[in-house]
């Protein structure tokens, strides 16, 4: 019997029945959309009003659960830049409590309020919520930017996120990662559909949770909510890059060429052997283990190249340098970083302090000098 129920639930989640046509629900939401346009201030007032009151819900077989009741709204907006969705009748937004924002969450809506005092979830582990459905939207654009190591001055475009599919035309028929979780006191699980997608140069994760006894109409409404999503672009116009690197104040010479070669060899010397590093890095033997740790933390050290942007001072045995790293040709941390070269036994090397300061950016710490 349990298997039959599970099959029924999966079928209902994938394709709403004729009793709840998705197109009609979406049409009803679209008719409301004009009410919400330009209503960011109204949403803010609704949230303030929501925090002003509370109600305690309880059932005989479960614990007492405190919730906060928000004001009703035909649509909700959140995030920066904002995203918005339309809400079917009876749906509510759960305000995000201070300190409870979970993994980039920007919006949580559903047929019931999220339990208070815990991070929001697409699965309520209490049978009192078994009839409900919820949608939790998170944004991971900032994580993607770090992963791609884009410079802050570069425009974010959909093409920059080739590994993330574009937003589907219809979430009800789109592929999703499906998981389950069991509510306390029942052997029928919640079903959770996860969608990862890009829209307007931004990356999102949407989790849609279906209670084990939720109706086909409620499930169709969840997909309609996601289909109503409106995303504002991350950057409308790319800013003009500003070069802040000072020009080299040292004429080109055999010394400057040797310093540049030392920095380039340092960056190119990769694990596990770090070929050539000992010849161009001061006291490399004492920090080789840290270099391996830094490479492990980065995960893809082979993508890196480096260059000297400027040499601003050079003396008999040391020099001031500005240098940059690149990963697969894109600017990477550190960029325009100050460093120092030292001349040891007639050979120009990257100073130990410069290398260790770079490792520390990635949380790898060199041991003290002996």
RODO-2510 file (C-alpha; in nm, 4 decimals, decimal comma):
residues 370
     n   res          X          Y          Z
     1     x     0,0000     0,0000     0,0000
     2     x     0,2851     0,2402     0,0862
     3     x     0,4361     0,1921    -0,2582
     4     x     0,0998     0,2661    -0,4225
     5     x     0,0690     0,5871    -0,2217
     6     x     0,4219     0,6955    -0,3138
     7     x     0,3538     0,6369    -0,6839
     8     x     0,0327     0,8396    -0,6584
     9     x     0,2156     1,1259    -0,4877
    10     x     0,4882     1,1345    -0,7489
    11     x     0,2382     1,1355    -1,0312
    12     x     0,0387     1,4152    -0,8707
    13     x     0,3511     1,6287    -0,8175
    14     x     0,4687     1,5851    -1,1754
    15     x     0,1372     1,6584    -1,3468
    16     x    -0,1596     1,8307    -1,1748
    17     x    -0,4984     1,6721    -1,2388
    18     x    -0,7787     1,8268    -1,4424
    19     x    -0,9384     1,9392    -1,1152
    20     x    -0,6565     2,1904    -1,0756
    21     x    -0,5423     2,3112    -1,4217
    22     x    -0,2139     2,4964    -1,3878
    23     x    -0,2961     2,7365    -1,6701
    24     x    -0,6076     2,8612    -1,4902
    25     x    -0,4186     2,9157    -1,1651
    26     x    -0,1454     3,1071    -1,3455
    27     x    -0,4017     3,3165    -1,5306
    28     x    -0,5603     3,4113    -1,1984
    29     x    -0,2201     3,5140    -1,0652
    30     x    -0,1399     3,7180    -1,3753
    31     x    -0,4689     3,9088    -1,3379
    32     x    -0,3476     4,0137    -0,9947
    33     x     0,0017     4,1141    -1,1026
    34     x    -0,0891     4,4798    -1,1652
    35     x    -0,1874     4,5105    -0,7983
    36     x     0,1662     4,4243    -0,6928
    37     x     0,3668     4,6346    -0,9393
    38     x     0,5635     4,9006    -0,7561
    39     x     0,4448     4,7709    -0,4202
    40     x     0,7808     4,7185    -0,2503
    41     x     0,6828     4,9697     0,0196
    42     x     0,3537     4,7912     0,0771
    43     x     0,5382     4,4622     0,1228
    44     x     0,7691     4,6251     0,3741
    45     x     0,4707     4,7563     0,5722
    46     x     0,3109     4,4128     0,5571
    47     x     0,6240     4,2586     0,7027
    48     x     0,6351     4,5158     0,9836
    49     x     0,2716     4,4449     1,0575
    50     x     0,3440     4,0750     1,0521
    51     x     0,6029     4,1032     1,3241
    52     x     0,3597     4,2802     1,5479
    53     x     0,1424     3,9806     1,6297
    54     x     0,1671     3,6081     1,6899
    55     x    -0,0502     3,3056     1,7456
    56     x     0,0215     2,9697     1,9085
    57     x    -0,0908     2,6555     1,7290
    58     x    -0,1087     2,3197     1,8994
    59     x    -0,2396     1,9707     1,8445
    60     x    -0,3106     1,7008     2,0962
    61     x    -0,0476     1,4670     1,9581
    62     x     0,2328     1,7215     1,8988
    63     x     0,4300     2,0006     2,0632
    64     x     0,3137     2,3608     2,0892
    65     x     0,4460     2,5589     1,7906
    66     x     0,4732     2,9375     1,7859
    67     x     0,4280     3,1210     1,4580
    68     x     0,4151     3,4811     1,3398
    69     x     0,1189     3,5861     1,1276
    70     x     0,2014     3,8189     0,8354
    71     x    -0,0500     4,0465     0,6675
    72     x    -0,2192     3,8990     0,3595
    73     x    -0,0779     4,0075     0,0219
    74     x    -0,1506     3,9182    -0,3421
    75     x     0,2254     3,9071    -0,4058
    76     x     0,5570     3,9311    -0,2251
    77     x     0,8938     4,0793    -0,3127
    78     x     1,2349     4,0185    -0,1564
    79     x     1,6060     4,0220    -0,2294
    80     x     1,8452     4,2839    -0,3640
    81     x     1,7936     4,3370    -0,6531
    82     x     1,4387     4,2216    -0,5855
    83     x     1,2604     3,9099    -0,7010
    84     x     0,8861     3,8648    -0,6648
    85     x     0,6154     3,5994    -0,6888
    86     x     0,2362     3,6059    -0,6871
    87     x     0,0511     3,4156    -0,4159
    88     x    -0,2661     3,2102    -0,4621
    89     x    -0,5560     3,2598    -0,2223
    90     x    -0,4684     3,1314     0,1236
    91     x    -0,0918     3,1343     0,0708
    92     x     0,1290     3,3277     0,3128
    93     x     0,4882     3,4496     0,3307
    94     x     0,7006     3,3464     0,6291
    95     x     0,9202     3,6355     0,7474
    96     x     1,2882     3,5493     0,7828
    97     x     1,3854     3,5874     1,1464
    98     x     1,7130     3,7582     1,2393
    99     x     1,9901     3,5002     1,2578
   100     x     1,7734     3,2311     1,0937
   101     x     1,8495     3,2990     0,7269
   102     x     1,9658     2,9677     0,5801
   103     x     2,2079     2,9262     0,2873
   104     x     2,1187     3,2433     0,0953
   105     x     1,7433     3,2192     0,1534
   106     x     1,5516     3,5188     0,0206
   107     x     1,1893     3,4001     0,0220
   108     x     0,9670     3,1362     0,1844
   109     x     0,5962     3,1027     0,0980
   110     x     0,3375     2,8304     0,1339
   111     x    -0,0060     2,7205     0,2437
   112     x     0,1123     2,7553     0,6042
   113     x     0,3665     2,9525     0,8020
   114     x     0,7115     2,8131     0,8659
   115     x     0,7654     2,7140     1,2316
   116     x     0,9253     2,9974     1,4285
   117     x     1,2695     2,9776     1,5841
   118     x     1,4261     2,7466     1,3246
   119     x     1,5692     2,7943     0,9728
   120     x     1,3081     2,7633     0,7018
   121     x     1,2709     2,4264     0,5332
   122     x     1,0882     2,2574     0,2461
   123     x     0,9978     1,9706     0,4803
   124     x     0,8014     2,0020     0,8048
   125     x     0,8752     1,7069     1,0276
   126     x     0,5415     1,7168     1,2067
   127     x     0,2237     1,5427     1,0889
   128     x     0,0133     1,8513     1,1631
   129     x     0,1561     2,0000     0,8390
   130     x     0,0971     1,6960     0,6177
   131     x    -0,1645     1,8768     0,4039
   132     x     0,0656     2,1718     0,3258
   133     x     0,2996     2,2714     0,0445
   134     x     0,5858     2,5223     0,0658
   135     x     0,8301     2,6979    -0,1672
   136     x     1,1706     2,8152    -0,0408
   137     x     1,3828     3,0259    -0,2760
   138     x     1,7558     3,0766    -0,2246
   139     x     2,0081     3,2772    -0,4260
   140     x     2,3624     3,1519    -0,4833
   141     x     2,4816     3,4163    -0,7272
   142     x     2,7535     3,5368    -0,4891
   143     x     2,8854     3,1817    -0,4505
   144     x     2,8944     3,1386    -0,8271
   145     x     3,0888     3,4600    -0,8646
   146     x     3,3502     3,3316    -0,6221
   147     x     3,3635     2,9963    -0,7965
   148     x     3,4156     3,1609    -1,1340
   149     x     3,6531     3,4161    -0,9762
   150     x     3,5087     3,7030    -1,1704
   151     x     3,6356     4,0515    -1,1049
   152     x     3,3833     4,2777    -0,9306
   153     x     3,3911     4,5150    -1,2277
   154     x     3,2830     4,2542    -1,4819
   155     x     2,9219     4,2337    -1,5866
   156     x     2,7429     3,9184    -1,4796
   157     x     2,5644     3,7539    -1,7699
   158     x     2,3692     3,4351    -1,8132
   159     x     2,6512     3,3032    -2,0320
   160     x     2,8845     3,3216    -1,7311
   161     x     2,6871     3,0402    -1,5698
   162     x     2,7057     2,7776    -1,8412
   163     x     2,6875     2,4947    -1,5878
   164     x     2,3480     2,6165    -1,4630
   165     x     2,0407     2,5623    -1,6827
   166     x     1,8256     2,8563    -1,7756
   167     x     1,5004     2,8945    -1,5883
   168     x     1,2451     2,6460    -1,7225
   169     x     0,9366     2,7714    -1,9034
   170     x     0,7179     2,5549    -1,6791
   171     x     0,8402     2,4224    -1,3441
   172     x     0,5592     2,1653    -1,3375
   173     x     0,7116     1,9760    -1,6296
   174     x     1,0795     2,0591    -1,5725
   175     x     1,3317     1,8079    -1,4450
   176     x     1,4152     1,8325    -1,0760
   177     x     1,6203     1,6574    -0,8110
   178     x     1,3698     1,4735    -0,5920
   179     x     1,4246     1,3757    -0,2287
   180     x     1,2019     1,2758     0,0625
   181     x     1,1853     1,3229     0,4378
   182     x     0,9609     1,1574     0,6960
   183     x     0,7400     1,3537     0,9312
   184     x     0,7335     1,2456     1,2926
   185     x     0,4545     0,9962     1,3590
   186     x     0,3968     0,8943     0,9975
   187     x     0,5521     0,6566     0,7470
   188     x     0,4425     0,8618     0,4421
   189     x     0,7188     1,1054     0,3408
   190     x     0,7254     1,4646     0,2270
   191     x     0,8397     1,4947    -0,1329
   192     x     1,0875     1,7724    -0,2138
   193     x     1,1637     1,8912    -0,5670
   194     x     1,4797     2,0997    -0,6140
   195     x     1,5406     2,3257    -0,9145
   196     x     1,8742     2,5003    -0,9766
   197     x     1,8566     2,7593    -1,2529
   198     x     1,9852     3,0925    -1,3796
   199     x     1,7760     3,3964    -1,4681
   200     x     1,8827     3,7540    -1,5490
   201     x     2,2459     3,6754    -1,4720
   202     x     2,1570     3,5357    -1,1281
   203     x     2,1596     3,1806    -0,9924
   204     x     1,8827     3,0362    -0,7743
   205     x     1,7857     2,7170    -0,5937
   206     x     1,4120     2,6592    -0,5456
   207     x     1,2932     2,3841    -0,3106
   208     x     0,9270     2,2852    -0,3415
   209     x     0,7975     2,0664    -0,0594
   210     x     0,4756     1,8644    -0,0820
   211     x     0,3171     1,7318     0,2345
   212     x     0,2198     1,3634     0,2066
   213     x    -0,1541     1,4408     0,2032
   214     x    -0,1412     1,7708     0,0092
   215     x    -0,3994     1,8015    -0,2678
   216     x    -0,3267     1,8116    -0,6413
   217     x    -0,4623     2,1672    -0,6474
   218     x    -0,2180     2,2801    -0,3782
   219     x     0,0663     2,1172    -0,5691
   220     x    -0,0371     2,2930    -0,8895
   221     x    -0,0430     2,6222    -0,7009
   222     x     0,3179     2,5664    -0,5899
   223     x     0,4314     2,5332    -0,9501
   224     x     0,2221     2,8385    -1,0442
   225     x     0,4006     3,0404    -0,7761
   226     x     0,7396     2,9523    -0,9251
   227     x     0,6150     3,0202    -1,2777
   228     x     0,5119     3,3704    -1,1646
   229     x     0,8680     3,4511    -1,0515
   230     x     0,9938     3,7903    -1,1710
   231     x     1,3705     3,8484    -1,1409
   232     x     1,5367     4,1865    -1,1656
   233     x     1,8775     4,1872    -1,3417
   234     x     2,1842     4,1738    -1,1224
   235     x     2,3543     4,4587    -1,3097
   236     x     2,1747     4,6599    -1,5725
   237     x     2,4876     4,8277    -1,7104
   238     x     2,8495     4,7218    -1,6630
   239     x     3,0590     4,9852    -1,4850
   240     x     3,3642     5,1220    -1,6597
   241     x     3,6737     4,9449    -1,5231
   242     x     3,9107     5,1744    -1,3385
   243     x     4,2812     5,0985    -1,3407
   244     x     4,4380     5,1718    -1,0037
   245     x     4,7727     4,9991    -1,0571
   246     x     5,0571     5,2516    -1,0436
   247     x     5,2952     5,2401    -1,3384
   248     x     5,6344     5,0835    -1,2973
   249     x     5,8777     5,3434    -1,1708
   250     x     6,1795     5,1262    -1,2416
   251     x     6,3306     5,1072    -1,5911
   252     x     6,3416     4,7640    -1,7503
   253     x     6,6627     4,5779    -1,6843
   254     x     6,8056     4,2337    -1,6234
   255     x     6,6954     4,2697    -1,2585
   256     x     6,3335     4,3508    -1,3449
   257     x     6,3238     4,0609    -1,5892
   258     x     6,4554     3,8254    -1,3209
   259     x     6,1956     3,9475    -1,0689
   260     x     5,9118     3,8980    -1,3179
   261     x     6,0365     3,5491    -1,4022
   262     x     6,0532     3,4571    -1,0323
   263     x     5,6888     3,5557    -0,9728
   264     x     5,5678     3,3761    -1,2855
   265     x     5,7579     3,0595    -1,1931
   266     x     5,6168     3,0686    -0,8400
   267     x     5,2588     3,0716    -0,9629
   268     x     5,3217     2,8068    -1,2277
   269     x     5,4949     2,5659    -0,9841
   270     x     5,2118     2,3315    -0,8884
   271     x     5,1613     2,0319    -0,6603
   272     x     5,2739     1,7788    -0,5747
   273     x     5,6363     1,8486    -0,6757
   274     x     5,6270     2,2297    -0,7098
   275     x     5,8980     2,2092    -0,9733
   276     x     6,1181     2,5177    -0,9760
   277     x     5,9622     2,6735    -0,6657
   278     x     6,2667     2,6233    -0,4440
   279     x     6,4805     2,8212    -0,6877
   280     x     6,2502     3,1254    -0,6886
   281     x     6,0877     3,1348    -0,3410
   282     x     6,2775     3,2352    -0,0309
   283     x     6,3070     2,9450     0,2172
   284     x     6,0532     2,7379     0,0231
   285     x     6,1428     2,4152     0,2032
   286     x     5,9937     2,5527     0,5262
   287     x     5,6575     2,6292     0,3639
   288     x     5,6194     2,3497     0,1084
   289     x     5,3588     2,1763     0,3272
   290     x     5,1629     2,5024     0,3430
   291     x     5,1831     2,5300    -0,0361
   292     x     5,0260     2,1837    -0,0627
   293     x     4,7531     2,2823     0,1848
   294     x     4,6792     2,5989    -0,0128
   295     x     4,6565     2,3965    -0,3351
   296     x     4,4157     2,1509    -0,1721
   297     x     4,1951     2,4363    -0,0474
   298     x     4,1828     2,5941    -0,3927
   299     x     4,0915     2,2636    -0,5550
   300     x     4,2129     2,3557    -0,9055
   301     x     4,5638     2,5074    -0,8716
   302     x     4,6452     2,4110    -1,2303
   303     x     4,4215     2,6919    -1,3593
   304     x     4,6459     2,9673    -1,2201
   305     x     4,8913     3,1943    -1,3969
   306     x     5,0498     3,5120    -1,2637
   307     x     5,2165     3,8295    -1,3729
   308     x     5,3996     4,1307    -1,2333
   309     x     5,1884     4,4419    -1,2899
   310     x     5,4504     4,6910    -1,1733
   311     x     5,7828     4,7228    -0,9949
   312     x     5,7705     5,0430    -0,7933
   313     x     6,1069     5,0277    -0,6129
   314     x     6,4250     4,8307    -0,6537
   315     x     6,7336     4,8367    -0,4346
   316     x     7,0460     4,6285    -0,4202
   317     x     6,8835     4,3328    -0,2417
   318     x     6,5050     4,3879    -0,2402
   319     x     6,2237     4,5323    -0,4517
   320     x     5,8575     4,6328    -0,4186
   321     x     5,6256     4,4576    -0,6634
   322     x     5,2555     4,4653    -0,7556
   323     x     5,1318     4,1325    -0,8956
   324     x     4,8102     3,9582    -1,0032
   325     x     4,6775     3,6040    -1,0336
   326     x     4,4520     3,4705    -1,3090
   327     x     4,2467     3,1518    -1,3237
   328     x     4,1689     3,0258    -1,6737
   329     x     4,2448     3,3766    -1,7983
   330     x     4,0054     3,5543    -1,5581
   331     x     4,1257     3,7842    -1,2779
   332     x     4,1521     3,5981    -0,9477
   333     x     4,2464     3,6787    -0,5899
   334     x     4,4999     3,8254    -0,5378
   335     x     4,4699     4,1015    -0,7968
   336     x     4,6968     4,4083    -0,7904
   337     x     4,8483     4,2726    -0,4700
   338     x     5,1598     4,4350    -0,3160
   339     x     5,4541     4,1999    -0,2720
   340     x     5,8268     4,1955    -0,2288
   341     x     6,1200     4,0353    -0,4032
   342     x     6,4506     3,9653    -0,2313
   343     x     6,7977     3,9045    -0,3771
   344     x     6,9739     3,6098    -0,2129
   345     x     7,3234     3,5075    -0,3224
   346     x     7,2761     3,7077    -0,6399
   347     x     6,9390     3,5452    -0,7294
   348     x     6,6086     3,7324    -0,7260
   349     x     6,3343     3,5425    -0,5371
   350     x     5,9778     3,6002    -0,4202
   351     x     5,9937     3,6772    -0,0493
   352     x     5,8622     3,4184     0,1953
   353     x     5,6343     3,6821     0,3498
   354     x     5,4727     3,7566     0,0112
   355     x     5,4024     3,3895    -0,0578
   356     x     5,2658     3,3293     0,2937
   357     x     5,0399     3,6373     0,2751
   358     x     4,8929     3,4966    -0,0474
   359     x     4,8372     3,1529     0,1097
   360     x     4,6634     3,3205     0,4050
   361     x     4,3983     3,4638     0,1711
   362     x     4,2860     3,1043     0,1214
   363     x     4,3146     3,0246     0,4962
   364     x     4,6437     2,8332     0,4696
   365     x     4,8909     2,9545     0,7335
   366     x     5,2685     2,9287     0,7100
   367     x     5,4635     2,8217     1,0207
   368     x     5,6733     3,0892     1,1936
   369     x     6,0229     3,1498     1,0651
   370     x     6,2795     2,9383     1,2450
***
